[in-house]
């Protein structure tokens, strides 16, 4: 059982750097919350099957439901509160309770100028809240 949820942005990291940061943190499961896991703005190493190879031996899963289709963080934050997201949040909470999980997106910095800079923060917060509800235990979020 894990009381910690991790998040990371691959940003300008090399594939080696990304894998090392994840492995050093003990990550077992990488959940890709990009809108399209098959595309990568920065490097082909971060697209689809290549991302899976980049993070091996960790388990990799693209979570289409969490993709930011709105390109607007305020709209995305409201989406996280809609009933249709409940199943995705609950599944991610269950996985994070049974493995050391990290939510992955492109933006290197989770926060910029004191504001949320990536939708993965909203995903991590919703999953942490669901995990607290499921287990009664405190859950923290760590930005890698």
N, C-alpha and C positions, 0 to 999 in steps of 0.2 A: 504494500500500500504506500502510495506516494502523497505527501502533503505539499509538494512543490510542483508548480507548473512552470515550464520554461518557455521563452519565446526568443526567436532570433531572426535577424534580417541578414541575408547573405551579402547584400550591397556590393561593395568592391572587394570582397574577400575572394581568395582563390579557392578552388575546390578543396585543396589540401587544408587551408586554414579553416574552412567551414567544418570539415570532418573533424579536425583536431579539437576545435572549440566544443563541438557536440560530444565527442568521446571523452574529453577531459571533464565534462559536466556529468558524465555517466548516462547520457540519453540513450534510451532503448527504442523509442518510437518517435518518428518525425512526421508530424501532420502538416502538410503543405496547404496553406489557406489562400494561396493565390487564386485569382479568378480562373486563370488557365494555366494549369501546371505544365502543359506541353510547350509553353512559350517562356522565353527568358530574355529579359531586356539587356542583360549584361554579358552573359556568356552562354554558349551552347551546353556547357557542363551543368547548367541549372535547369534544363528543359527535360520534362518527361522522364524517359527511361534513364537518361544521363544523370538526373538528380538522384534517382534511386541508386545508381551505381556510385555516385559521389558520397552518399551517406552510408553505404554498406560498411559494417554488418548490421547497422540499425534497420529496423522496419520502417518503410516509407509508404505513406498513403496520401494521395491528393484528395482533399475534402472539398469537393465542388460546392457543397451547400454553403460553405463559409466564404466563398469568393466575393470580392467587393465589386459587384456589378454597377454600383452607383457612382463610383469615383468621387464621392462626397462623404466625408467621415461622419457628419451629422446625420445624414440619411441612413448610413450604415448602422450607426449606434441605435437608431430607432428600429431598424430591421431586427436587431438582436433581441428585441422585446416582443416580437410577434410570435404567435403560437406555432407557426409552421417551423420555426427554428428550434423549438423545444426538443424534438427528437434528435437533431444533430448535436445539440448541446449536451443532452443526456448521454448519448453514445460516446462523445468525446470525454465526458466526465468519468464514465465507466472505464474507458481505456486509460485515462490518466490515473485512476485509482489503482490500476493493475499493472502499470508500467511507468517508467520515467519518461514523460512525454514533453516534446517541444513543438510549439507552433512556429512554422516557418513562413516568411514572406520575403519580399525583395528589399524593402526599405531597411537600411542598415541601422538607423536610429529609431527606437520606439517612440521617443519624444523629441520634439524640436521646439525650442523657445518656450518650454513649459507646457506645451500642448501635445496631445496625441498626434503622432505622425504616421501611424499605420493601423489599419483595421484589425490586425492580429491582437492588439491590446484589448479591443472589445470582445474578441473571441476568448482570450485568456481570462478576462474578468468574468464573463458569463459562465465559463466552464468552472472556474474556481468557486463561484457562488453556488453552482449546482453540486459541486463536490462537497462543499460545506453542508449543504442541505442533506445530501445522501449519507454522509458519514458523521456529521456533528463535530468534525475536527476542523481546526483552522487550516487554511490553505494559503500559501504565499506564491507570488508570481516573481520569477527571476528573469531579468532581461540579459541575454548573453551577447 
